[in-house]
Amino acid sequence: MKPLQLKDIVLKIGGVVLSGNDNFIVKNVTTKPYGIYDNTLYFHFNKSRKIKADVLNNLSSVAIITENPWIFKEIFNKTTIVKVPDIKKAYWRFVDYYRNLFPIPIVAITGTCGKTTTREMIKHILRRKYNVKGTVKNRNSAYNSLSYLLDIDERTEAGVYEAAVNSPGNLSYTVRHFKPQIRILLNIGVYHLKHCKTPEAYVKAKSEILHGMKDDDILILNADDERIKTIDISRAKKIIYFGYDQSSDFRIKAADYYKNGIKFSFYYRNQIYQGFIKGLGKHNVYNALASIAAVSSLGISIPDALSALKSFNPVEHRLQLRKGPKGSIIIDDNYNNTPPALKAALEVLKDIAGKKKKIAILGYMYNLGTSQYAMEQYAEMGKKAVEVGVDLIVVVGSIPVDIGKKALELGMDKDKVIFIPKGRYVRNFILPYLNENTIVLLKAPENHVNL
């Protein structure tokens, strides 16, 4: 965080100092009591939550922003108390103040799958020219937005952040923090029904990527995604499309496996460009084109972007090939699990298996929930497994059993569909099936399957 004078913040948020000293440097801002340490500004959202005096005993220069200052009367002599009429408005005024200190480009990425790969591709390209901050690993919850915002300082030249949806409102919360000038919507499958409840509500939650867009902001969309086409994008004045569709600005011409990756070509403004990315999955060409569209909007030439992508290494546990027990090959896609990602992984299994026996170890998806919509998605995955010719389906846990049931319904031999109750039992069960002529898709991260 860029250190700031407390008195400047108090002025910006419309607060009044009731006790203590406002002439100190703020080096940390939090909305949680456990995040309080020296030189901290604490926004007191929970109006009934007190802070015990002993929490502040060994701390110096702490300020509490609150609507209800009298709840802190016991610690008036230990800290700075700032009264505001509306804590939420005060918080957002601070967020706006801090974000506006840094006139840097920020890219926000959302989609049911592909966010992390696209984020890392963009960061990889931009880091040739800029000092870039962004989402770390899979810590993409909306409630990390403040800490990521505060990680921006005078040295930061660009930001690249995932905008995830767990519940309605998450995306609008994230983009309100970052005010991204470039917003990417990769795809919309059916997911996060645990809190969004219905596929329609999930689509609506994804559409929040448009919230607060200014006329000069850029929206980058997948032209091939049917659910994206249902969103009202009228508030976006500058739109860039990518995909196979003829309407695409960055239009895919071809994508094929080549050596240890994918070679691809695409049209842009009547020119044909050739590219290469390491790793498996032709669907990653979508991620690459979304990345190129974003960085080209920031002044990076397409040839420079393609050159950078050649050295990009795939995210760990994302369709990674590795040696398995007894000479088998493992496609390790155990980073995360969504219906579109699983379908893409099954396509990869089909594409690279050759004459090897294909085994798919498939688990449940916590955020998909357990509604009828969720069960329909599991059934679709069973159908896809049959379509790509999986020889042995291993279903892990009681929730995704419709994967196996659908495969059996479509005529798969009952000896080729195995139901295992716990992830820890999978390794011992599967070992007898493995040899140098088997290839295994491992897609059960939330069942803690290791192989």
C-alpha positions as CSV (number, residue, x, y, z in Angstrom):
1,M,0.0,0.0,0.0
2,K,1.1,3.5,-0.7
3,P,1.4,5.2,2.7
4,L,-1.2,7.9,3.2
5,Q,-1.8,10.6,5.8
6,L,-4.8,9.7,7.9
7,K,-6.0,13.4,7.9
8,D,-6.2,13.2,4.1
9,I,-8.3,10.1,4.2
10,V,-10.6,11.5,6.8
11,L,-11.2,14.5,4.5
12,K,-11.9,12.3,1.5
13,I,-14.4,10.1,3.3
14,G,-16.2,12.9,5.1
15,G,-15.3,11.8,8.6
16,V,-15.0,13.7,11.9
17,V,-12.2,12.8,14.4
18,L,-13.7,12.3,17.9
19,S,-10.6,11.1,19.7
20,G,-6.9,10.5,19.1
21,N,-4.5,11.9,16.5
22,D,-5.2,12.1,12.8
23,N,-1.6,13.1,12.1
24,F,-0.1,9.7,11.3
25,I,0.7,7.6,8.3
26,V,-1.7,4.8,7.3
27,K,0.0,1.7,5.9
28,N,-2.8,-0.8,6.1
29,V,-6.6,-0.8,5.7
30,T,-8.9,-3.5,6.8
31,T,-12.5,-4.4,7.4
32,K,-11.7,-7.3,9.8
33,P,-10.5,-6.9,13.4
34,Y,-7.9,-9.6,12.9
35,G,-6.3,-7.4,10.2
36,I,-5.5,-4.7,12.6
37,Y,-1.8,-3.9,13.3
38,D,0.4,-0.8,13.5
39,N,-0.7,2.1,11.3
40,T,-4.0,0.5,10.4
41,L,-7.3,2.1,9.3
42,Y,-10.2,-0.2,10.3
43,F,-13.6,0.2,8.7
44,H,-16.1,-0.9,11.3
45,F,-18.9,-2.6,9.3
46,N,-20.3,-4.8,12.1
47,K,-22.0,-2.1,14.2
48,S,-22.3,-4.4,17.3
49,R,-18.8,-5.7,17.2
50,K,-16.5,-4.2,19.9
51,I,-12.8,-4.3,19.9
52,K,-11.2,-5.2,23.2
53,A,-8.7,-2.9,24.7
54,D,-6.1,-5.6,24.9
55,V,-6.1,-5.9,21.1
56,L,-4.6,-2.4,20.9
57,N,-2.2,-2.6,23.9
58,N,0.9,-3.4,21.8
59,L,-0.2,-1.4,18.7
60,S,0.4,2.2,17.7
61,S,-1.4,4.5,15.3
62,V,-4.7,2.7,14.8
63,A,-7.8,4.5,13.5
64,I,-11.4,3.2,13.6
65,I,-13.9,4.4,11.1
66,T,-17.4,3.9,12.5
67,E,-21.0,5.0,12.5
68,N,-21.3,4.0,16.1
69,P,-18.4,5.5,18.0
70,W,-19.8,5.1,21.4
71,I,-19.4,1.4,21.3
72,F,-15.7,2.1,21.5
73,K,-15.9,4.4,24.5
74,E,-13.7,2.1,26.6
75,I,-10.8,2.6,24.1
76,F,-11.2,6.3,23.3
77,N,-7.9,7.0,25.0
78,K,-6.1,4.2,23.2
79,T,-6.9,4.9,19.5
80,T,-8.2,7.4,17.0
81,I,-12.0,7.2,16.5
82,V,-13.5,8.7,13.3
83,K,-17.2,9.1,13.0
84,V,-18.9,8.8,9.6
85,P,-22.7,9.0,8.9
86,D,-22.6,6.0,6.5
87,I,-19.9,3.4,6.8
88,K,-20.5,1.9,3.4
89,K,-20.3,5.3,1.6
90,A,-17.2,6.1,3.6
91,Y,-15.6,2.8,2.5
92,W,-16.4,3.3,-1.2
93,R,-15.1,6.9,-1.0
94,F,-11.8,5.5,0.3
95,V,-11.7,2.8,-2.4
96,D,-12.4,5.5,-5.1
97,Y,-9.7,7.8,-3.6
98,Y,-7.1,5.0,-3.5
99,R,-7.8,3.6,-7.0
100,N,-7.7,7.1,-8.5
101,L,-4.2,7.7,-7.1
102,F,-2.9,5.3,-9.8
103,P,-3.9,6.1,-13.4
104,I,-2.8,2.7,-14.6
105,P,-4.5,0.2,-16.9
106,I,-6.3,-2.7,-15.2
107,V,-7.7,-5.8,-16.9
108,A,-10.5,-7.8,-15.2
109,I,-11.2,-11.3,-16.4
110,T,-14.3,-13.4,-15.8
111,G,-15.7,-16.7,-17.2
112,T,-16.7,-20.1,-16.0
113,C,-13.3,-21.5,-17.0
114,G,-10.1,-20.1,-18.4
115,K,-9.7,-17.2,-16.0
116,T,-6.5,-18.2,-14.5
117,T,-4.8,-19.2,-17.7
118,T,-5.9,-16.0,-19.5
119,R,-4.7,-13.9,-16.5
120,E,-1.3,-15.5,-16.5
121,M,-1.0,-15.2,-20.2
122,I,-1.7,-11.4,-20.0
123,K,0.7,-11.0,-17.1
124,H,3.4,-12.9,-19.0
125,I,3.1,-10.7,-22.0
126,L,2.8,-7.4,-20.1
127,R,5.8,-8.1,-17.8
128,R,8.1,-7.7,-20.8
129,K,7.3,-4.0,-20.6
130,Y,5.5,-3.3,-17.3
131,N,5.6,-3.9,-13.6
132,V,2.4,-5.9,-13.2
133,K,0.3,-6.8,-10.2
134,G,-2.5,-9.3,-10.2
135,T,-4.5,-12.1,-8.6
136,V,-2.3,-14.7,-6.9
137,K,-2.8,-18.4,-7.6
138,N,-6.5,-19.2,-7.2
139,R,-7.2,-16.6,-4.6
140,N,-9.8,-14.8,-6.7
141,S,-12.7,-14.3,-4.3
142,A,-14.4,-10.9,-4.5
143,Y,-13.5,-10.4,-0.8
144,N,-9.8,-10.3,-1.7
145,S,-10.5,-7.2,-3.8
146,L,-9.4,-4.7,-1.1
147,S,-6.1,-6.4,-0.3
148,Y,-5.3,-6.6,-4.1
149,L,-6.2,-3.0,-4.5
150,L,-3.9,-2.0,-1.7
151,D,-1.1,-4.0,-3.2
152,I,-1.0,-1.4,-6.0
153,D,1.6,1.3,-5.3
154,E,3.8,3.9,-7.1
155,R,5.8,1.1,-8.8
156,T,2.8,-0.6,-10.3
157,E,2.3,0.0,-14.0
158,A,-0.6,-2.4,-14.8
159,G,-3.0,-4.8,-13.0
160,V,-4.6,-8.0,-14.1
161,Y,-7.2,-9.5,-11.9
162,E,-9.7,-12.4,-12.0
163,A,-13.3,-11.5,-11.3
164,A,-14.9,-14.6,-9.9
165,V,-18.6,-15.3,-9.2
166,N,-19.6,-17.3,-6.2
167,S,-22.8,-15.4,-5.5
168,P,-24.8,-12.6,-7.2
169,G,-23.1,-9.3,-6.5
170,N,-19.5,-10.6,-6.4
171,L,-18.6,-9.3,-9.8
172,S,-20.0,-5.8,-9.4
173,Y,-18.2,-5.7,-6.0
174,T,-14.9,-6.6,-7.7
175,V,-15.1,-4.2,-10.6
176,R,-16.2,-1.4,-8.3
177,H,-12.8,-1.7,-6.5
178,F,-10.6,-1.9,-9.6
179,K,-12.5,0.1,-12.2
180,P,-10.9,-1.9,-15.0
181,Q,-10.6,-0.2,-18.4
182,I,-10.5,-3.6,-20.1
183,R,-13.0,-6.3,-19.2
184,I,-13.0,-9.9,-20.6
185,L,-15.8,-12.4,-20.6
186,L,-14.4,-15.7,-21.7
187,N,-17.4,-18.0,-21.6
188,I,-20.5,-18.8,-19.5
189,G,-21.3,-22.4,-18.7
190,V,-23.5,-23.7,-15.9
191,Y,-21.8,-23.4,-12.5
192,H,-22.0,-21.8,-9.1
193,L,-25.6,-22.9,-8.7
194,K,-25.0,-23.4,-5.0
195,H,-25.6,-19.7,-4.5
196,C,-26.8,-18.5,-7.8
197,K,-29.5,-21.2,-7.7
198,T,-30.5,-21.2,-11.5
199,P,-28.5,-21.0,-14.7
200,E,-30.3,-17.8,-15.6
201,A,-29.3,-16.2,-12.3
202,Y,-25.7,-17.3,-12.9
203,V,-25.7,-15.6,-16.4
204,K,-27.1,-12.5,-14.8
205,A,-24.3,-12.6,-12.2
206,K,-21.7,-12.9,-14.9
207,S,-23.2,-9.9,-16.7
208,E,-22.1,-7.8,-13.7
209,I,-18.7,-7.5,-15.5
210,L,-20.3,-4.6,-17.3
211,H,-21.2,-2.7,-14.1
212,G,-19.8,0.8,-14.0
213,M,-18.3,0.8,-17.5
214,K,-17.3,4.1,-19.0
215,D,-17.5,5.0,-22.6
216,D,-13.8,4.5,-23.2
217,D,-13.7,1.1,-21.4
218,I,-13.2,-2.0,-23.6
219,L,-15.3,-5.1,-23.4
220,I,-13.7,-8.3,-24.9
221,L,-16.2,-11.1,-25.6
222,N,-16.2,-14.7,-26.9
223,A,-18.2,-14.5,-30.1
224,D,-19.0,-18.2,-30.1
225,D,-20.6,-18.4,-26.6
226,E,-24.4,-18.7,-26.8
227,R,-25.1,-17.6,-23.2
228,I,-22.9,-14.5,-23.7
229,K,-25.2,-13.6,-26.6
230,T,-28.2,-13.3,-24.2
231,I,-26.6,-10.5,-22.2
232,D,-27.5,-6.9,-22.6
233,I,-24.2,-5.2,-23.6
234,S,-25.7,-1.9,-24.7
235,R,-23.7,0.0,-22.0
236,A,-20.4,-1.0,-23.6
237,K,-19.4,1.4,-26.3
238,K,-16.2,-0.4,-27.4
239,I,-16.4,-4.2,-27.9
240,I,-13.9,-6.6,-29.3
241,Y,-14.9,-10.2,-30.2
242,F,-12.7,-13.3,-30.5
243,G,-13.6,-16.8,-31.7
244,Y,-14.4,-18.7,-34.8
245,D,-17.6,-16.8,-35.6
246,Q,-17.4,-14.6,-38.7
247,S,-18.2,-11.5,-36.5
248,S,-15.0,-12.0,-34.6
249,D,-12.4,-9.2,-34.7
250,F,-9.8,-11.8,-33.7
251,R,-11.1,-14.7,-35.8
252,I,-9.6,-18.2,-35.3
253,K,-8.6,-19.8,-38.6
254,A,-7.1,-23.0,-37.4
255,A,-5.8,-24.8,-34.2
256,D,-3.9,-28.0,-34.2
257,Y,-1.6,-30.0,-31.9
258,Y,2.1,-29.5,-32.7
259,K,4.9,-31.0,-30.7
260,N,4.4,-30.1,-27.1
261,G,1.6,-27.6,-27.7
262,I,-0.9,-25.9,-30.0
263,K,-0.1,-24.0,-33.2
264,F,-2.9,-21.7,-34.3
265,S,-3.7,-19.0,-36.8
266,F,-6.1,-16.2,-36.8
267,Y,-7.3,-13.2,-38.8
268,Y,-7.2,-9.6,-37.6
269,R,-7.9,-6.6,-39.8
270,N,-7.3,-8.6,-43.0
271,Q,-4.0,-10.1,-41.9
272,I,-3.3,-13.7,-40.9
273,Y,-1.2,-14.3,-37.8
274,Q,0.5,-17.5,-36.7
275,G,1.0,-18.4,-33.0
276,F,2.1,-21.2,-30.7
277,I,1.3,-22.0,-27.1
278,K,2.7,-24.8,-25.0
279,G,0.4,-27.4,-23.4
280,L,-2.7,-29.3,-24.2
281,G,-6.2,-28.2,-25.1
282,K,-7.3,-26.4,-28.3
283,H,-9.7,-24.4,-26.2
284,N,-6.7,-22.5,-24.8
285,V,-6.5,-20.7,-28.2
286,Y,-9.6,-18.8,-27.0
287,N,-7.6,-17.8,-23.9
288,A,-4.7,-16.8,-26.1
289,L,-6.8,-14.6,-28.4
290,A,-8.5,-12.9,-25.4
291,S,-5.1,-12.2,-24.1
292,I,-3.8,-10.8,-27.4
293,A,-6.9,-8.6,-27.7
294,A,-6.4,-7.2,-24.2
295,V,-2.6,-6.4,-24.6
296,S,-3.0,-5.0,-28.1
297,S,-5.5,-2.5,-26.6
298,L,-2.6,-1.5,-24.2
299,G,-0.2,-0.8,-27.0
300,I,1.6,-4.2,-27.3
301,S,1.9,-5.3,-30.9
302,I,0.4,-8.6,-32.0
303,P,3.8,-10.0,-33.1
304,D,5.3,-9.1,-29.7
305,A,2.4,-10.7,-27.9
306,L,2.7,-13.9,-30.0
307,S,6.5,-13.9,-29.3
308,A,5.8,-13.7,-25.6
309,L,3.2,-16.5,-25.6
310,K,5.7,-18.9,-27.1
311,S,7.5,-18.9,-23.7
312,F,4.4,-19.1,-21.6
313,N,4.3,-22.2,-19.4
314,P,0.8,-23.7,-18.6
315,V,-0.6,-23.3,-15.1
316,E,0.3,-26.2,-12.9
317,H,-2.3,-29.0,-12.7
318,R,-4.0,-27.6,-15.8
319,L,-4.0,-30.4,-18.4
320,Q,-0.4,-31.3,-17.5
321,L,1.0,-34.5,-18.8
322,R,3.1,-36.5,-16.4
323,K,4.2,-40.1,-15.8
324,G,1.8,-42.2,-13.8
325,P,2.2,-45.6,-11.9
326,K,3.2,-48.6,-13.9
327,G,4.2,-46.7,-17.0
328,S,0.8,-45.0,-17.5
329,I,0.3,-41.4,-18.6
330,I,-1.7,-39.0,-16.4
331,I,-3.4,-35.9,-17.7
332,D,-3.4,-33.9,-14.5
333,D,-6.3,-31.4,-14.6
334,N,-6.8,-31.4,-10.9
335,Y,-6.5,-27.6,-10.4
336,N,-10.2,-26.9,-10.5
337,N,-13.4,-28.4,-11.8
338,T,-16.3,-26.9,-13.8
339,P,-18.6,-28.5,-16.4
340,P,-17.0,-26.6,-19.4
341,A,-13.5,-27.4,-18.2
342,L,-14.4,-31.1,-17.7
343,K,-15.8,-31.3,-21.2
344,A,-12.7,-29.7,-22.6
345,A,-10.5,-32.1,-20.7
346,L,-12.4,-35.1,-22.1
347,E,-11.8,-33.7,-25.6
348,V,-8.1,-33.5,-24.8
349,L,-8.2,-37.1,-23.6
350,K,-9.7,-38.2,-26.9
351,D,-7.3,-36.1,-29.0
352,I,-4.1,-37.4,-27.5
353,A,-4.9,-41.0,-26.4
354,G,-4.2,-42.6,-29.7
355,K,-4.6,-46.4,-29.2
356,K,-4.2,-46.2,-25.4
357,K,-7.0,-47.2,-23.1
358,K,-8.8,-44.1,-21.8
359,I,-9.6,-43.8,-18.1
360,A,-11.4,-40.8,-16.7
361,I,-11.5,-40.2,-12.9
362,L,-14.2,-37.7,-12.3
363,G,-15.3,-36.0,-9.1
364,Y,-17.9,-33.6,-7.8
365,M,-18.0,-29.9,-8.1
366,Y,-18.8,-28.1,-4.8
367,N,-19.9,-24.9,-6.3
368,L,-22.2,-26.6,-8.8
369,G,-24.5,-27.4,-5.9
370,T,-27.0,-30.3,-5.7
371,S,-30.1,-29.0,-7.4
372,Q,-31.8,-30.6,-10.4
373,Y,-29.8,-28.2,-12.6
374,A,-26.6,-29.6,-11.1
375,M,-27.7,-33.2,-11.6
376,E,-28.4,-32.4,-15.3
377,Q,-24.9,-31.1,-15.7
378,Y,-23.4,-34.3,-14.2
379,A,-25.5,-36.3,-16.6
380,E,-24.2,-34.2,-19.5
381,M,-20.7,-35.0,-18.4
382,G,-21.5,-38.7,-18.5
383,K,-22.8,-38.3,-22.0
384,K,-19.7,-36.5,-23.0
385,A,-17.5,-39.2,-21.6
386,V,-19.3,-41.8,-23.7
387,E,-19.1,-39.6,-26.8
388,V,-15.3,-39.3,-26.6
389,G,-15.0,-43.0,-26.1
390,V,-13.8,-43.3,-22.5
391,D,-13.0,-47.0,-21.8
392,L,-13.4,-46.8,-18.0
393,I,-15.2,-44.1,-16.0
394,V,-14.4,-43.8,-12.3
395,V,-17.0,-41.7,-10.5
396,V,-15.8,-40.4,-7.1
397,G,-18.3,-39.6,-4.3
398,S,-22.0,-39.8,-4.0
399,I,-22.9,-36.4,-5.5
400,P,-21.8,-36.9,-9.1
401,V,-23.3,-40.4,-9.6
402,D,-25.4,-39.1,-12.5
403,I,-22.1,-39.1,-14.5
404,G,-22.0,-42.9,-14.3
405,K,-25.8,-43.4,-14.5
406,K,-26.0,-41.5,-17.8
407,A,-23.1,-43.5,-19.2
408,L,-24.9,-46.7,-18.3
409,E,-28.1,-45.4,-19.7
410,L,-26.3,-44.8,-23.0
411,G,-25.2,-48.4,-23.2
412,M,-21.8,-48.4,-21.5
413,D,-20.9,-51.8,-20.0
414,K,-21.6,-51.8,-16.2
415,D,-18.1,-53.2,-15.7
416,K,-16.7,-50.1,-17.3
417,V,-18.4,-47.6,-14.9
418,I,-17.1,-47.7,-11.4
419,F,-18.5,-45.8,-8.4
420,I,-16.0,-45.1,-5.5
421,P,-17.3,-43.5,-2.4
422,K,-14.1,-41.7,-1.2
423,G,-11.2,-40.1,-3.0
424,R,-8.6,-41.9,-0.8
425,Y,-9.8,-45.3,-2.2
426,V,-9.1,-44.4,-5.8
427,R,-5.4,-45.1,-6.1
428,N,-5.5,-48.6,-4.7
429,F,-8.5,-49.4,-6.9
430,I,-7.1,-48.0,-10.1
431,L,-3.6,-49.5,-9.9
432,P,-4.5,-52.9,-11.4
433,Y,-5.9,-51.1,-14.5
434,L,-2.7,-49.1,-15.2
435,N,0.1,-50.0,-17.6
436,E,2.0,-48.4,-20.4
437,N,-1.0,-48.7,-22.6
438,T,-3.3,-46.6,-20.4
439,I,-3.9,-42.8,-20.2
440,V,-5.8,-41.3,-17.3
441,L,-7.6,-38.1,-17.0
442,L,-7.5,-37.0,-13.4
443,K,-10.3,-34.5,-12.8
444,A,-11.4,-34.7,-9.1
445,P,-9.7,-31.9,-7.2
446,E,-12.4,-31.5,-4.6
447,N,-12.3,-35.3,-3.8
448,H,-8.6,-35.1,-3.0
449,V,-7.7,-37.8,-5.4
450,N,-4.0,-38.3,-5.9
451,L,-2.4,-40.6,-8.4
